[in-house]
Structures are given as C-alpha cells and as structure tokens.
Amino acid sequence: MKVDIQDVLFWMDAIRNSEDRYRTLESFWKGQVNSKVWLAESLQGCLRTVDNDVVVHGGWNGVLSSILFNAELNIKNITSVDIDPACEEVAYTVNKRYEMEGRFKAVTSDMCDYDYESVPDVVINTSCEHITPEQYRNWLNNVPKDSLVVVQSNDYFELDEHINCMRSMKEFQDSSRLDVIYKDKLVLPKYTRFMLIGYKK
C-alpha cells in the first residue's frame, strides 16, 4: 500500500500543531501503524460493496481512517468516533484532504452511546482492550446487524489502560459472538494483536 505524500504532510501538520505532541506521535508508532495497515490489507478480500461507508470506533487521532482512504478499498466516507474531545481536531488535520472533499468526519462520543444515522457498510473497533467486557457487549449490541464488523484486541496486559485484553484468539472470538469470515493475529515484539472480521449473529 502506498500513502499519498499529501497525506503524510498533513500527518506532520497534526503532530506539529498538537497541544500534546508526544501523545499524537504515539499514533504513529511502528506497532500502531503496522496494525492499521494489516487491517486495511485484510479487509480487501472481505468487502461486498463499493463506495463503502465506514464508522471507526476508538478512532483516536484518525490515522486508521487515513490509511483506509489510501488503501484500495473503495471507501466513500469515514466517520471516526472517539470519546476524547482532544482527538477531534487532530483527526481532522490528519484527514484534512478527505474532510475538504466531504468524505471524513470526526465525532466526539462514547462508542456505546453512538447514534447511527444510517447503516454503515463497515464498523471497526480496534480499541476493544480499552473498554470493559460489559461496554464491549453494549457496543456490539448497538452495531447495526447488516454491517460488516472488524474488531481488534491484544494480549498486552502490562498497560493499566488495557482493561479487556485477550489471552488467545479463541477467547476473543468467544467474547465477540460474530459469524467470523476472517480471523488472524499479528505477532509484534511486545504483544500479539488479534483481529476478527464478520457479522453479528
């Protein structure tokens, strides 16, 4: 996957203009970016529509959205949802080109309370380890049934903010209650990341 140089320049603007540059830089750590590229590449064989509308929960600083726009995925629009209001401005800068085209929107909201305006083609949550098991169930219950669901978690228990890590792919699959069409794991130096793609049962 090739990233448009104009997007890279907007990424640099987001870091330079951020009130917390180190926190913004965390979005671009090797493990973070590799996990997002892996998701985008894995999603290519799973989409059943063109001009896809996508909602990303736990969208953080919008880096996944930018990577998805750069992948060959026929993405029409992306809404990036995060509970942290500081993420909204950064996400808009990271995705400035797509915002100007009317294709990107950043929303500050609790993912469990998010109100879907329509049924998106794809719903993504790469932050499952950051919410409690009860929140995860509530979030998943709120996802429209016909949306393709992409979820990621990991076994990196060492971080205090990781409150819902998984010990194995089986544990993650059992907790997700999806009709899985694709699953894989990415082994990184400090942890393993698990990914499931499927539809709600």
VENPESUL-V768645 format. One record per pair of residues at least 12 apart in sequence whose ideal C-beta (glycine too) atoms are under 10 Angstrom apart, sorted by the first residue. I is the first residue (numbers start at 1). J is the second residue. If there is no record, write none. Layout:
BEGIN
i=I j=J
i=I j=J
END
This chain:
BEGIN
i=1 j=37
i=1 j=40
i=1 j=41
i=1 j=44
i=1 j=67
i=1 j=70
i=1 j=71
i=1 j=72
i=1 j=73
i=2 j=70
i=2 j=71
i=2 j=72
i=3 j=33
i=3 j=37
i=3 j=66
i=3 j=67
i=3 j=69
i=3 j=70
i=3 j=71
i=4 j=66
i=4 j=69
i=4 j=70
i=4 j=97
i=6 j=96
i=6 j=97
i=7 j=66
i=7 j=67
i=7 j=69
i=7 j=70
i=7 j=94
i=7 j=95
i=7 j=96
i=7 j=97
i=7 j=98
i=8 j=66
i=8 j=70
i=9 j=96
i=9 j=97
i=10 j=62
i=10 j=66
i=10 j=92
i=10 j=93
i=10 j=94
i=10 j=95
i=10 j=96
i=10 j=97
i=10 j=98
i=10 j=99
i=11 j=24
i=11 j=27
i=11 j=28
i=11 j=61
i=11 j=62
i=11 j=63
i=11 j=66
i=11 j=90
i=11 j=93
i=11 j=94
i=11 j=95
i=11 j=96
i=12 j=28
i=12 j=93
i=12 j=94
i=13 j=90
i=13 j=93
i=13 j=94
i=13 j=96
i=14 j=27
i=14 j=28
i=14 j=61
i=14 j=62
i=14 j=63
i=14 j=66
i=14 j=89
i=14 j=90
i=14 j=91
i=14 j=92
i=14 j=93
i=14 j=94
i=14 j=95
i=14 j=96
i=15 j=27
i=15 j=28
i=15 j=61
i=15 j=90
i=15 j=93
i=15 j=94
i=16 j=93
i=17 j=89
i=17 j=90
i=17 j=93
i=18 j=61
i=18 j=86
i=18 j=89
i=18 j=90
i=18 j=93
i=19 j=86
i=19 j=89
i=19 j=90
i=20 j=86
i=20 j=90
i=23 j=60
i=23 j=61
i=23 j=84
i=23 j=86
i=23 j=87
i=23 j=90
i=24 j=60
i=24 j=61
i=24 j=63
i=24 j=86
i=24 j=87
i=24 j=90
i=24 j=93
i=24 j=94
i=25 j=61
i=26 j=60
i=26 j=61
i=26 j=63
i=27 j=60
i=27 j=61
i=27 j=62
i=27 j=63
i=27 j=64
i=27 j=66
i=27 j=87
i=27 j=90
i=27 j=91
i=27 j=94
i=28 j=61
i=28 j=63
i=28 j=94
i=30 j=188
i=30 j=189
i=31 j=154
i=31 j=156
i=31 j=186
i=31 j=188
i=31 j=189
i=31 j=190
i=31 j=191
i=31 j=193
i=32 j=60
i=32 j=61
i=32 j=63
i=32 j=64
i=32 j=126
i=32 j=188
i=33 j=63
i=33 j=64
i=33 j=67
i=34 j=186
i=34 j=188
i=34 j=193
i=35 j=64
i=35 j=67
i=35 j=126
i=35 j=152
i=35 j=154
i=35 j=186
i=35 j=188
i=35 j=193
i=35 j=195
i=36 j=63
i=36 j=64
i=36 j=65
i=36 j=66
i=36 j=67
i=36 j=68
i=36 j=71
i=36 j=124
i=36 j=126
i=36 j=152
i=37 j=64
i=37 j=67
i=37 j=68
i=37 j=70
i=37 j=71
i=37 j=186
i=38 j=67
i=38 j=152
i=38 j=184
i=38 j=185
i=38 j=186
i=38 j=188
i=38 j=193
i=38 j=195
i=39 j=64
i=39 j=67
i=39 j=68
i=39 j=71
i=39 j=124
i=39 j=126
i=39 j=150
i=39 j=152
i=39 j=184
i=39 j=186
i=39 j=193
i=39 j=195
i=39 j=197
i=40 j=64
i=40 j=67
i=40 j=68
i=40 j=69
i=40 j=70
i=40 j=71
i=40 j=72
i=40 j=73
i=40 j=75
i=41 j=67
i=41 j=71
i=41 j=72
i=41 j=73
i=42 j=150
i=42 j=182
i=42 j=183
i=42 j=184
i=42 j=186
i=42 j=195
i=42 j=197
i=43 j=68
i=43 j=71
i=43 j=73
i=43 j=75
i=43 j=122
i=43 j=124
i=43 j=148
i=43 j=150
i=43 j=182
i=43 j=195
i=43 j=197
i=44 j=71
i=44 j=72
i=44 j=73
i=44 j=74
i=45 j=181
i=45 j=182
i=45 j=197
i=46 j=73
i=46 j=122
i=46 j=148
i=46 j=150
i=46 j=181
i=46 j=182
i=46 j=197
i=46 j=198
i=47 j=73
i=47 j=74
i=47 j=75
i=47 j=121
i=47 j=122
i=47 j=148
i=47 j=197
i=48 j=121
i=48 j=122
i=48 j=148
i=48 j=181
i=49 j=74
i=49 j=76
i=49 j=121
i=49 j=122
i=49 j=148
i=50 j=73
i=50 j=74
i=50 j=75
i=50 j=76
i=50 j=121
i=51 j=74
i=51 j=75
i=51 j=76
i=51 j=77
i=51 j=121
i=52 j=68
i=52 j=73
i=52 j=74
i=52 j=75
i=52 j=76
i=52 j=77
i=52 j=78
i=52 j=120
i=52 j=121
i=52 j=122
i=52 j=148
i=53 j=75
i=53 j=76
i=53 j=77
i=53 j=78
i=53 j=79
i=53 j=103
i=53 j=117
i=53 j=118
i=53 j=119
i=53 j=120
i=53 j=121
i=53 j=122
i=53 j=123
i=53 j=147
i=54 j=68
i=54 j=69
i=54 j=73
i=54 j=75
i=54 j=76
i=54 j=77
i=54 j=78
i=54 j=79
i=54 j=80
i=54 j=120
i=54 j=121
i=54 j=122
i=54 j=123
i=54 j=124
i=54 j=147
i=54 j=148
i=54 j=150
i=55 j=77
i=55 j=78
i=55 j=79
i=55 j=80
i=55 j=81
i=55 j=105
i=55 j=107
i=55 j=111
i=55 j=114
i=55 j=116
i=55 j=117
i=55 j=118
i=55 j=119
i=55 j=120
i=55 j=121
i=55 j=122
i=55 j=123
i=55 j=124
i=55 j=125
i=55 j=143
i=55 j=144
i=55 j=147
i=56 j=68
i=56 j=78
i=56 j=79
i=56 j=80
i=56 j=81
i=56 j=82
i=56 j=91
i=56 j=106
i=56 j=107
i=56 j=111
i=56 j=120
i=56 j=122
i=56 j=123
i=56 j=124
i=56 j=125
i=56 j=126
i=56 j=127
i=56 j=150
i=57 j=79
i=57 j=80
i=57 j=81
i=57 j=82
i=57 j=83
i=57 j=107
i=57 j=109
i=57 j=110
i=57 j=111
i=57 j=112
i=57 j=114
i=57 j=123
i=57 j=124
i=57 j=125
i=57 j=126
i=57 j=127
i=57 j=128
i=57 j=131
i=57 j=139
i=57 j=142
i=57 j=143
i=57 j=151
i=58 j=80
i=58 j=81
i=58 j=82
i=58 j=83
i=58 j=84
i=58 j=87
i=58 j=111
i=58 j=124
i=58 j=125
i=58 j=126
i=58 j=127
i=58 j=128
i=58 j=129
i=58 j=130
i=58 j=131
i=58 j=139
i=58 j=152
i=59 j=78
i=59 j=79
i=59 j=80
i=59 j=81
i=59 j=82
i=59 j=83
i=59 j=84
i=59 j=87
i=59 j=88
i=59 j=91
i=59 j=95
i=59 j=106
i=59 j=107
i=59 j=111
i=59 j=124
i=59 j=125
i=59 j=126
i=59 j=127
i=60 j=80
i=60 j=81
i=60 j=82
i=60 j=84
i=60 j=87
i=60 j=90
i=60 j=91
i=60 j=94
i=60 j=126
i=60 j=127
i=60 j=130
i=61 j=80
i=61 j=82
i=61 j=84
i=61 j=86
i=61 j=87
i=61 j=88
i=61 j=89
i=61 j=90
i=61 j=91
i=61 j=92
i=61 j=93
i=61 j=94
i=61 j=95
i=61 j=106
i=62 j=78
i=62 j=80
i=62 j=82
i=62 j=87
i=62 j=88
i=62 j=89
i=62 j=90
i=62 j=91
i=62 j=92
i=62 j=93
i=62 j=94
i=62 j=95
i=62 j=96
i=62 j=98
i=62 j=99
i=62 j=104
i=62 j=106
i=63 j=80
i=63 j=90
i=63 j=91
i=63 j=94
i=63 j=95
i=64 j=78
i=64 j=80
i=64 j=91
i=64 j=94
i=64 j=124
i=64 j=126
i=64 j=152
i=65 j=78
i=65 j=79
i=65 j=80
i=65 j=91
i=65 j=94
i=65 j=95
i=65 j=98
i=65 j=103
i=65 j=104
i=65 j=105
i=65 j=106
i=65 j=124
i=66 j=78
i=66 j=80
i=66 j=91
i=66 j=94
i=66 j=95
i=66 j=96
i=66 j=97
i=66 j=98
i=66 j=104
i=67 j=94
i=68 j=80
i=68 j=95
i=68 j=98
i=68 j=122
i=68 j=124
i=69 j=95
i=69 j=97
i=69 j=98
i=69 j=101
i=69 j=103
i=69 j=104
i=73 j=122
i=74 j=121
i=75 j=98
i=75 j=103
i=75 j=104
i=75 j=121
i=75 j=122
i=76 j=103
i=76 j=121
i=77 j=98
i=77 j=101
i=77 j=102
i=77 j=103
i=77 j=104
i=77 j=105
i=77 j=120
i=77 j=121
i=78 j=91
i=78 j=95
i=78 j=98
i=78 j=103
i=78 j=104
i=78 j=105
i=78 j=106
i=78 j=120
i=78 j=122
i=78 j=124
i=79 j=104
i=79 j=105
i=79 j=106
i=79 j=107
i=79 j=109
i=79 j=114
i=79 j=116
i=79 j=117
i=79 j=120
i=79 j=123
i=80 j=92
i=80 j=94
i=80 j=95
i=80 j=104
i=80 j=105
i=80 j=106
i=80 j=107
i=80 j=124
i=81 j=105
i=81 j=106
i=81 j=107
i=81 j=108
i=81 j=109
i=81 j=110
i=81 j=111
i=81 j=114
i=81 j=123
i=81 j=124
i=81 j=125
i=82 j=106
i=82 j=107
i=82 j=108
i=82 j=109
i=82 j=110
i=82 j=111
i=82 j=127
i=83 j=108
i=83 j=109
i=83 j=110
i=83 j=111
i=83 j=112
i=83 j=113
i=83 j=114
i=83 j=127
i=83 j=130
i=83 j=131
i=84 j=108
i=85 j=106
i=85 j=108
i=85 j=109
i=86 j=108
i=87 j=106
i=87 j=107
i=87 j=108
i=88 j=105
i=88 j=106
i=88 j=107
i=88 j=108
i=89 j=106
i=90 j=106
i=91 j=104
i=91 j=105
i=91 j=106
i=91 j=107
i=91 j=108
i=92 j=104
i=92 j=105
i=92 j=106
i=93 j=106
i=94 j=106
i=110 j=131
i=110 j=135
i=110 j=138
i=110 j=139
i=111 j=123
i=111 j=125
i=111 j=127
i=111 j=130
i=111 j=131
i=111 j=135
i=111 j=136
i=111 j=138
i=111 j=139
i=111 j=142
i=111 j=143
i=112 j=131
i=112 j=132
i=112 j=134
i=112 j=135
i=112 j=136
i=112 j=137
i=112 j=138
i=112 j=139
i=112 j=140
i=112 j=141
i=112 j=142
i=113 j=138
i=113 j=139
i=113 j=142
i=114 j=139
i=114 j=142
i=114 j=143
i=115 j=142
i=116 j=142
i=116 j=143
i=116 j=144
i=116 j=147
i=118 j=144
i=119 j=143
i=119 j=144
i=119 j=145
i=119 j=146
i=119 j=147
i=120 j=143
i=120 j=144
i=120 j=146
i=120 j=147
i=120 j=148
i=121 j=144
i=121 j=146
i=121 j=147
i=121 j=148
i=122 j=147
i=122 j=148
i=122 j=149
i=122 j=150
i=122 j=197
i=123 j=139
i=123 j=140
i=123 j=142
i=123 j=143
i=123 j=144
i=123 j=147
i=123 j=148
i=123 j=149
i=123 j=150
i=123 j=151
i=123 j=200
i=124 j=147
i=124 j=148
i=124 j=149
i=124 j=150
i=124 j=151
i=124 j=152
i=124 j=197
i=125 j=139
i=125 j=140
i=125 j=143
i=125 j=149
i=125 j=150
i=125 j=151
i=125 j=152
i=125 j=153
i=125 j=176
i=126 j=150
i=126 j=151
i=126 j=152
i=126 j=153
i=126 j=154
i=126 j=193
i=126 j=195
i=127 j=139
i=127 j=151
i=127 j=152
i=127 j=153
i=127 j=161
i=127 j=162
i=127 j=164
i=128 j=140
i=128 j=151
i=128 j=152
i=128 j=153
i=128 j=154
i=128 j=162
i=128 j=164
i=128 j=165
i=128 j=166
i=128 j=172
i=128 j=175
i=128 j=176
i=128 j=194
i=128 j=196
i=129 j=152
i=129 j=153
i=129 j=154
i=129 j=155
i=129 j=156
i=129 j=157
i=129 j=159
i=129 j=161
i=129 j=162
i=129 j=163
i=129 j=164
i=129 j=165
i=129 j=166
i=129 j=172
i=129 j=191
i=129 j=193
i=129 j=194
i=130 j=153
i=130 j=159
i=130 j=161
i=130 j=162
i=130 j=163
i=130 j=164
i=130 j=165
i=131 j=153
i=131 j=163
i=131 j=164
i=132 j=163
i=132 j=164
i=133 j=163
i=133 j=164
i=133 j=175
i=134 j=164
i=135 j=163
i=135 j=164
i=136 j=151
i=136 j=153
i=136 j=164
i=136 j=175
i=136 j=176
i=137 j=175
i=137 j=176
i=137 j=177
i=139 j=151
i=140 j=175
i=140 j=176
i=140 j=177
i=140 j=178
i=140 j=200
i=141 j=177
i=141 j=200
i=143 j=178
i=143 j=199
i=143 j=200
i=144 j=200
i=145 j=199
i=145 j=200
i=145 j=201
i=146 j=199
i=146 j=200
i=147 j=199
i=147 j=200
i=148 j=178
i=148 j=181
i=148 j=182
i=148 j=197
i=148 j=198
i=148 j=199
i=148 j=200
i=149 j=176
i=149 j=178
i=149 j=179
i=149 j=180
i=149 j=181
i=149 j=196
i=149 j=197
i=149 j=198
i=149 j=199
i=149 j=200
i=150 j=178
i=150 j=182
i=150 j=195
i=150 j=196
i=150 j=197
i=150 j=198
i=151 j=172
i=151 j=173
i=151 j=175
i=151 j=176
i=151 j=178
i=151 j=194
i=151 j=195
i=151 j=196
i=151 j=197
i=151 j=198
i=152 j=166
i=152 j=172
i=152 j=185
i=152 j=186
i=152 j=193
i=152 j=194
i=152 j=195
i=152 j=196
i=152 j=197
i=153 j=165
i=153 j=166
i=153 j=169
i=153 j=171
i=153 j=172
i=153 j=175
i=153 j=176
i=153 j=192
i=153 j=193
i=153 j=194
i=153 j=195
i=153 j=196
i=154 j=166
i=154 j=172
i=154 j=185
i=154 j=186
i=154 j=188
i=154 j=190
i=154 j=191
i=154 j=192
i=154 j=193
i=154 j=194
i=154 j=195
i=155 j=167
i=155 j=168
i=155 j=169
i=155 j=171
i=155 j=172
i=155 j=185
i=155 j=190
i=155 j=191
i=155 j=192
i=155 j=193
i=155 j=194
i=156 j=188
i=156 j=190
i=156 j=191
i=156 j=192
i=156 j=193
i=157 j=191
i=158 j=190
i=158 j=191
i=159 j=190
i=159 j=191
i=162 j=191
i=165 j=191
i=165 j=194
i=166 j=192
i=166 j=193
i=166 j=194
i=167 j=192
i=167 j=194
i=168 j=185
i=168 j=192
i=168 j=194
i=169 j=183
i=169 j=184
i=169 j=185
i=169 j=192
i=169 j=194
i=169 j=195
i=169 j=196
i=170 j=183
i=170 j=194
i=171 j=194
i=172 j=185
i=172 j=194
i=172 j=195
i=172 j=196
i=173 j=194
i=173 j=196
i=173 j=198
i=175 j=196
i=176 j=194
i=176 j=196
i=176 j=198
i=176 j=200
i=176 j=201
i=177 j=198
i=177 j=200
i=177 j=201
i=178 j=196
i=178 j=197
i=178 j=198
i=178 j=199
i=178 j=200
i=178 j=201
i=179 j=198
i=179 j=199
i=179 j=200
i=179 j=201
i=180 j=196
i=180 j=197
i=180 j=198
i=180 j=199
i=180 j=201
i=181 j=196
i=181 j=197
i=181 j=198
i=181 j=199
i=182 j=195
i=182 j=196
i=182 j=197
i=182 j=198
i=183 j=195
i=183 j=196
i=183 j=197
i=183 j=198
i=184 j=196
i=184 j=197
END
